[in-house]
Amino acid sequence: MRILFVGDVVGRPGRDAVEELLPGLRERLEVDACIVNAENVANGVGVTPRLAARLLAAGADALTLGNHTWRREEIGPYLATATAVVRPANFQAAAPGRGLAVVPARDGTPVAVLNLLGSLFLDPAQSLWEVVDALVEEARASTPVVVVDIHAEATSEKVALATWLDGRVTAVLGTHTHVQTSDARVLPGGTAALTDVGMTGPHDSVIGVASELAIRRMRTGMPVRFETATGGVRLEGALVTCDPATGRASAIEPVRVPWPAT
């Protein structure tokens, strides 16, 4: 089976790209299940119930989030009942939502989706290392096909997690830094890994933010209201091929599709 993971969707440009490209991309790449990171879909930061529903309607089977999960107040009640949207599992235990969801692929095969927040620089309530093993065991009780979104700053942490989980999950895919890395590989135990799957949004920018605003803040240290850029839009992600019976990956390839098509 083939699983498409779409990297951090940023603002309206990213959302428009997903809504226009994803249906055709699923058919062209023969995608059985699609996961989308949606934590920046609402004007570049956070997610709302309405926009989550739009991404699911466009062809996502599950959505993952990250450190900006709570930037939109209305998302809390939505996550309390959502079955296909996961937030980092190592948030506070009393926070609404879940860090693990199991969704059906096109042929009905269950696909488990885990979401974790990096412990380095992002300061989650719990270290991901304290929760990940129990989460993986819970996921594997439902299906051998397990995809982990590690939303983290540090490349070392993402690589370490992929190595730790090798042979126990189908894929460990990094999000958050918005820059697609060139280290896609299948580890010896059959786990596909990519340090960062990239950004779906405007790449003529500073990781999605209008360049002049980001640079002004860096140069002056003064508060600047960020705005989402508009140019150089593309969809980025990763395509993982795996055996649905064992969950072992056999291939991973980065995905990069410009929008509008050139």
Backbone torsions as a table, in degrees:
resi	resn	phi	psi	omega
1	MET	NA	161.5	-177.2
2	ARG	-123.3	130.0	-178.1
3	ILE	-118.5	124.7	177.3
4	LEU	-102.0	124.3	175.0
5	PHE	-110.6	120.7	-178.3
6	VAL	-99.1	125.3	-176.2
7	GLY	-71.7	166.3	-172.2
8	ASP	-32.5	113.7	179.9
9	VAL	-85.9	119.4	-172.8
10	VAL	-110.1	114.7	171.2
11	GLY	60.0	-166.8	-178.8
12	ARG	-63.3	-38.9	178.0
13	PRO	-58.8	-43.0	178.3
14	GLY	-66.7	-42.1	179.7
15	ARG	-63.0	-44.6	178.9
16	ASP	-61.7	-39.0	179.3
17	ALA	-63.8	-44.0	179.0
18	VAL	-62.4	-46.6	-176.0
19	GLU	-64.3	-33.6	-179.2
20	GLU	-85.8	-37.3	-172.4
21	LEU	-89.4	-35.2	-167.4
22	LEU	-61.7	-44.3	-179.2
23	PRO	-57.2	-46.1	179.1
24	GLY	-69.6	-35.4	-179.9
25	LEU	-65.5	-38.2	178.0
26	ARG	-60.4	-41.1	-179.8
27	GLU	-72.3	-44.6	-176.2
28	ARG	-65.0	-38.3	-178.1
29	LEU	-93.5	2.8	-179.6
30	GLU	54.2	52.9	-176.5
31	VAL	-81.3	130.7	178.1
32	ASP	-93.4	-28.9	178.4
33	ALA	-149.5	144.4	-177.4
34	CYS	-130.8	131.2	177.1
35	ILE	-120.1	136.9	-177.0
36	VAL	-128.6	131.7	171.9
37	ASN	-84.9	122.6	-169.3
38	ALA	-119.4	17.5	-170.2
39	GLU	-72.2	-13.1	-179.2
40	ASN	-119.5	22.9	-172.3
41	VAL	-76.1	-22.6	-176.5
42	ALA	-93.1	95.1	-179.8
43	ASN	52.9	32.4	174.8
44	GLY	90.4	-4.3	179.1
45	VAL	-156.4	119.9	179.7
46	GLY	89.3	179.7	-178.9
47	VAL	-145.3	148.0	176.1
48	THR	-115.2	159.7	177.2
49	PRO	-56.4	-40.6	-178.2
50	ARG	-63.5	-42.6	-178.7
51	LEU	-74.2	-33.0	173.6
52	ALA	-60.7	-43.5	179.9
53	ALA	-63.2	-35.9	179.7
54	ARG	-66.4	-40.7	178.9
55	LEU	-67.0	-39.2	176.8
56	LEU	-64.9	-39.1	178.7
57	ALA	-67.7	-28.0	-179.2
58	ALA	-75.4	-12.9	177.9
59	GLY	132.1	0.5	174.8
60	ALA	-76.3	136.9	175.0
61	ASP	-90.1	-25.5	178.4
62	ALA	-151.9	152.6	176.5
63	LEU	-120.7	140.8	172.0
64	THR	-114.0	162.3	-176.4
65	LEU	-128.2	-152.0	-176.7
66	GLY	-174.5	-149.2	-173.1
67	ASN	-70.2	-17.0	178.1
68	HIS	-96.3	16.1	-176.5
69	THR	-50.9	-43.9	-170.9
70	TRP	-92.7	12.3	-177.6
71	ARG	-68.9	-18.2	176.9
72	ARG	-115.7	115.6	-170.9
73	GLU	-57.4	-34.6	-174.3
74	GLU	-72.1	-8.8	-176.8
75	ILE	-74.9	-24.7	-178.0
76	GLY	-57.8	-57.9	178.4
77	PRO	-59.4	-34.0	178.7
78	TYR	-64.6	-45.4	-178.2
79	LEU	-67.4	-24.4	-179.5
80	ALA	-62.5	-25.5	-177.9
81	THR	-120.2	-9.7	-177.5
82	ALA	-66.0	138.0	-179.2
83	THR	-105.7	-14.1	-177.1
84	ALA	-119.6	10.6	179.2
85	VAL	-123.1	123.5	-178.9
86	VAL	-117.7	144.8	173.4
87	ARG	-112.3	166.1	-178.0
88	PRO	-51.8	131.3	-176.3
89	ALA	-70.5	-19.7	-178.1
90	ASN	-98.2	23.3	163.6
91	PHE	-70.4	177.3	175.8
92	GLN	-55.5	142.5	-177.4
93	ALA	-61.3	-30.1	-177.3
94	ALA	-85.1	-4.5	-179.6
95	ALA	-69.4	144.3	179.0
96	PRO	-66.1	155.1	176.7
97	GLY	99.8	-176.6	-175.5
98	ARG	-137.2	156.8	177.7
99	GLY	-102.9	1.8	-179.1
100	LEU	-142.1	132.7	173.8
101	ALA	-136.5	149.9	174.7
102	VAL	-119.3	119.3	-176.7
103	VAL	-122.7	153.8	179.9
104	PRO	-83.3	138.0	170.4
105	ALA	-76.3	178.7	-176.3
106	ARG	-57.2	-34.9	-179.7
107	ASP	-93.7	7.4	179.4
108	GLY	94.3	-7.9	178.5
109	THR	-61.1	128.7	178.3
110	PRO	-70.0	137.1	176.5
111	VAL	-124.3	121.3	177.8
112	ALA	-89.9	135.4	-179.1
113	VAL	-122.2	120.5	178.6
114	LEU	-111.7	146.2	178.8
115	ASN	-129.4	126.3	179.3
116	LEU	-132.4	146.3	176.9
117	LEU	-102.9	134.1	179.7
118	GLY	-60.0	145.4	-178.8
119	SER	-84.2	-24.0	-178.2
120	LEU	-86.1	120.5	174.2
121	PHE	78.3	-19.1	-177.7
122	LEU	-101.8	-14.3	171.7
123	ASP	51.9	59.9	174.9
124	PRO	-70.1	168.6	-179.0
125	ALA	-61.8	-35.9	178.8
126	GLN	-129.6	150.5	172.3
127	SER	-65.9	139.9	177.6
128	LEU	-60.9	-29.0	-178.2
129	TRP	-68.2	-20.8	-179.9
130	GLU	-81.9	-16.4	-174.9
131	VAL	-119.0	-18.5	-167.4
132	VAL	-66.4	-40.2	-175.2
133	ASP	-65.4	-42.5	179.2
134	ALA	-66.1	-37.5	178.6
135	LEU	-64.5	-42.8	180.0
136	VAL	-64.1	-42.0	178.0
137	GLU	-62.8	-40.3	177.4
138	GLU	-62.4	-43.2	180.0
139	ALA	-64.3	-44.4	-176.6
140	ARG	-69.4	-17.2	174.4
141	ALA	-69.8	-20.6	179.9
142	SER	-100.8	-31.0	-174.1
143	THR	-166.6	148.5	173.7
144	PRO	-79.1	-11.6	-178.3
145	VAL	-92.2	106.0	-174.0
146	VAL	-130.1	123.4	179.2
147	VAL	-116.1	128.4	-178.2
148	VAL	-110.7	124.6	169.8
149	ASP	-97.1	112.1	175.2
150	ILE	-101.5	105.0	-175.7
151	HIS	-92.4	98.1	-167.9
152	ALA	-149.2	155.8	176.7
153	GLU	-79.2	-46.1	-167.4
154	ALA	-85.4	124.9	175.7
155	THR	-62.7	-35.3	-179.6
156	SER	-59.9	-39.6	-178.8
157	GLU	-68.0	-39.3	179.3
158	LYS	-66.6	-43.7	179.1
159	VAL	-65.9	-40.7	179.9
160	ALA	-63.0	-42.0	-179.4
161	LEU	-65.9	-42.7	178.7
162	ALA	-59.9	-41.6	179.8
163	THR	-67.1	-41.2	179.7
164	TRP	-62.8	-37.5	-176.1
165	LEU	-92.8	0.4	-177.2
166	ASP	-55.5	126.9	-179.4
167	GLY	91.3	-11.3	179.8
168	ARG	-108.0	-19.5	178.2
169	VAL	-133.5	163.0	-179.0
170	THR	-75.7	-41.6	-176.4
171	ALA	-154.1	144.5	170.1
172	VAL	-121.7	111.9	-172.1
173	LEU	-121.6	128.4	-176.7
174	GLY	-87.9	142.6	172.6
175	THR	-132.1	178.9	172.6
176	HIS	103.2	-41.4	-174.3
177	THR	-84.6	-10.9	171.3
178	HIS	69.1	9.1	179.2
179	VAL	-122.2	116.2	-177.5
180	GLN	-67.6	128.6	-178.4
181	THR	-94.2	167.6	-172.8
182	SER	-108.5	27.6	-174.3
183	ASP	-113.0	30.7	178.3
184	ALA	-60.8	129.9	-177.5
185	ARG	-160.5	161.4	170.3
186	VAL	-107.9	120.8	-177.5
187	LEU	-73.2	164.9	-173.3
188	PRO	-56.4	-31.7	-178.6
189	GLY	-84.1	-2.9	177.5
190	GLY	100.5	19.8	176.6
191	THR	-102.6	124.5	175.8
192	ALA	-78.2	143.3	-177.4
193	ALA	-143.5	145.1	173.3
194	LEU	-150.6	125.1	-173.7
195	THR	-61.3	-41.1	171.7
196	ASP	-147.8	128.9	-176.6
197	VAL	-79.9	-11.2	176.2
198	GLY	102.4	-168.8	-173.7
199	MET	-122.7	137.0	171.1
200	THR	-102.2	104.2	-174.7
201	GLY	164.0	-159.0	-174.1
202	PRO	-83.4	115.9	-177.1
203	HIS	-91.4	-10.0	169.5
204	ASP	-82.8	74.4	-167.5
205	SER	-170.7	-178.5	167.4
206	VAL	-105.6	95.5	-174.1
207	ILE	41.4	45.8	174.2
208	GLY	103.9	-20.5	-178.8
209	VAL	-90.3	142.6	175.4
210	ALA	-51.2	125.6	-169.0
211	SER	-57.4	-43.4	-175.7
212	GLU	-63.9	-31.6	179.7
213	LEU	-74.1	-44.1	178.8
214	ALA	-63.8	-41.8	-179.6
215	ILE	-66.9	-39.9	178.2
216	ARG	-59.5	-42.4	179.4
217	ARG	-65.6	-41.2	-179.8
218	MET	-66.9	-39.2	-176.6
219	ARG	-74.7	-35.7	-173.1
220	THR	-103.4	-23.7	-174.7
221	GLY	73.9	6.4	-178.7
222	MET	-89.9	153.7	176.7
223	PRO	-61.8	135.9	178.9
224	VAL	-136.8	131.8	176.2
225	ARG	-79.5	115.5	-177.8
226	PHE	-76.0	149.5	173.4
227	GLU	-132.1	147.0	178.6
228	THR	-71.0	135.4	176.4
229	ALA	-72.4	179.0	-176.2
230	THR	-130.8	-17.6	-170.9
231	GLY	-97.1	158.6	175.2
232	GLY	65.5	42.3	-175.0
233	VAL	-75.2	135.9	171.9
234	ARG	-152.0	155.8	173.5
235	LEU	-93.0	129.1	176.9
236	GLU	-125.4	153.5	179.5
237	GLY	176.8	-154.3	-179.6
238	ALA	-146.2	144.3	177.9
239	LEU	-113.2	119.8	-177.5
240	VAL	-111.0	130.2	174.2
241	THR	-105.4	130.6	-177.7
242	CYS	-145.2	165.8	174.7
243	ASP	-89.4	116.1	-177.3
244	PRO	-66.0	-19.9	-179.1
245	ALA	-78.1	-31.4	-177.4
246	THR	-114.0	-20.4	-175.1
247	GLY	81.4	-3.2	-178.8
248	ARG	-73.8	133.2	177.2
249	ALA	-82.6	145.2	176.0
250	SER	-114.9	-16.1	-179.0
251	ALA	-161.0	152.9	170.7
252	ILE	-145.5	136.4	177.2
253	GLU	-139.2	137.3	175.6
254	PRO	-64.5	150.2	177.3
255	VAL	-119.3	134.8	178.7
256	ARG	-148.2	111.3	-175.6
257	VAL	-127.7	117.5	178.8
258	PRO	-71.1	152.1	176.8
259	TRP	-144.0	132.3	-9.4
260	PRO	-60.6	159.1	-178.1
261	ALA	-57.3	142.0	179.8
262	THR	-113.9	NA	NA
